[in-house]
Amino acid sequence: MIPVNTPLLNGNELKYLTECIETGWISSEGPFIKKFEENMATYVGRKFGIAVSNGSAALDIAVKAIGIKEGDEVILPTFTIISPAQSIVYAGGKPILVDADAATWCMDVNQIEAKITPKTKAILAVHIYGFPTDMDAIIELANKYKLAIIEDAAEMHGQTYKGKMCGSFGHITTFSFYPNKHITTGEGGMLMTDDKTLAEKCRAYRNLCFKPERRFVHDELGWNYRMTNLQAALGVAQLEKIEQHIVRKREIGALYNHYLNGTPGIELMPVQTDYADNIYWVYAIISKHKTAIELMKQLGEKGIGTRPFFYPMHWQPVFNKMGWYANEQYPVAERIAEYGFYLPSGLGITDDEIKEVSETLKSVLKD
Ligand SMILES: *Cc1c(COP(=O)(O)O)cnc(C)c1O
């Protein structure tokens, strides 16, 4: 069986974890937290990093810290994981959806302006699979209509947009360190901002809004979304190797392209756009004839793990039950959701496995 993801933990992970155990620092009070926050902030080029328990928690905090409340609208792609959309809903706001761009599968920025209303407070850009969202267009709209930018960079550690680091664009940005991301802490996430007031809000929301002057007194509600020192120890070790991880991700992409270029029945991701080189967070393909479900089943029978694409937000039963999106159509997102899936492409995959996956896929496509 070749799983869809295997992480790579071959640096100082064990050494730093042992340090946590030997010193007894296993909670969120420990030296690796600050170190991971500072090292990540330096890497991305931001002033503040706030480590949290996962990427979805980071989004909950981001949306609340930026001030989204009852009645506000936030524009985001329909083609995304549910995390950013549910954070908006938890804050009392409404996610307003935009279709995917046919080439990059990120939000089609040309469709955003038509969705802006007096209730719009923010644009939430989610970078998807290989490419960043076209940020210049978003920055221009945000300036024109005085909107906040929230950037979900969970899949883009180390990716750049026109040479500038992803994660550096949002007034507030979030990362995830789930095991399939470019660097992992098992479970984990981080917020980033250059705004001191926002950073302080994030720190408060992460830790139940304890008042600094008097613990156990609260002016506001927050969460316990703290990261542990154990997770941060992993993060510090992983970040030391991020450049190698990114080189390997692009090698994995190039090797799959080598085997699969020109294969009938599938479309491959572009290698680059005019603003970024594909980082191949996952190696994704679009089937032209069989549905993704059919092909994935056939591959699964031959021992190849796969994962389907995101399921668009306008199709989510939970939102339809709320009376939202029933009549909305987003043809690009609908097509890729039905025909797209990704192949094993975690950092732990070997070149031989990539060859085996490619050959199996080609044989299954001929059936
Ligand atoms: C992984 C991911 C998240 C969620 O992160 P978790 O750490 O799994 O909660 C959010 N947004 C995007 C785009 C992701 O890929």
PDBQT file of the ligand as one rigid body, heavy atoms in Angstrom, charges set to zero:
ROOT
HETATM    1  C1  LIG A 401      -4.984  22.012   6.159  1.00  0.00    +0.000 C 
HETATM    2  C2  LIG A 401      -5.749  23.237   5.875  1.00  0.00    +0.000 A 
HETATM    3  C3  LIG A 401      -6.468  23.917   6.868  1.00  0.00    +0.000 A 
HETATM    4  C4  LIG A 401      -6.756  23.347   8.218  1.00  0.00    +0.000 C 
HETATM    5  O1  LIG A 401      -5.671  23.107   8.994  1.00  0.00    +0.000 OA
HETATM    6  P1  LIG A 401      -5.810  22.060  10.220  1.00  0.00    +0.000 P 
HETATM    7  O2  LIG A 401      -4.490  22.232  10.898  1.00  0.00    +0.000 OA
HETATM    8  O3  LIG A 401      -5.973  20.713   9.622  1.00  0.00    +0.000 OA
HETATM    9  O4  LIG A 401      -6.946  22.483  11.055  1.00  0.00    +0.000 OA
HETATM   10  C5  LIG A 401      -7.055  25.136   6.546  1.00  0.00    +0.000 A 
HETATM   11  N1  LIG A 401      -6.971  25.642   5.312  1.00  0.00    +0.000 NA
HETATM   12  C6  LIG A 401      -6.335  24.988   4.314  1.00  0.00    +0.000 A 
HETATM   13  C7  LIG A 401      -6.284  25.626   2.976  1.00  0.00    +0.000 C 
HETATM   14  C8  LIG A 401      -5.726  23.766   4.557  1.00  0.00    +0.000 A 
HETATM   15  O5  LIG A 401      -5.118  23.115   3.568  1.00  0.00    +0.000 OA
ENDROOT
TORSDOF 0
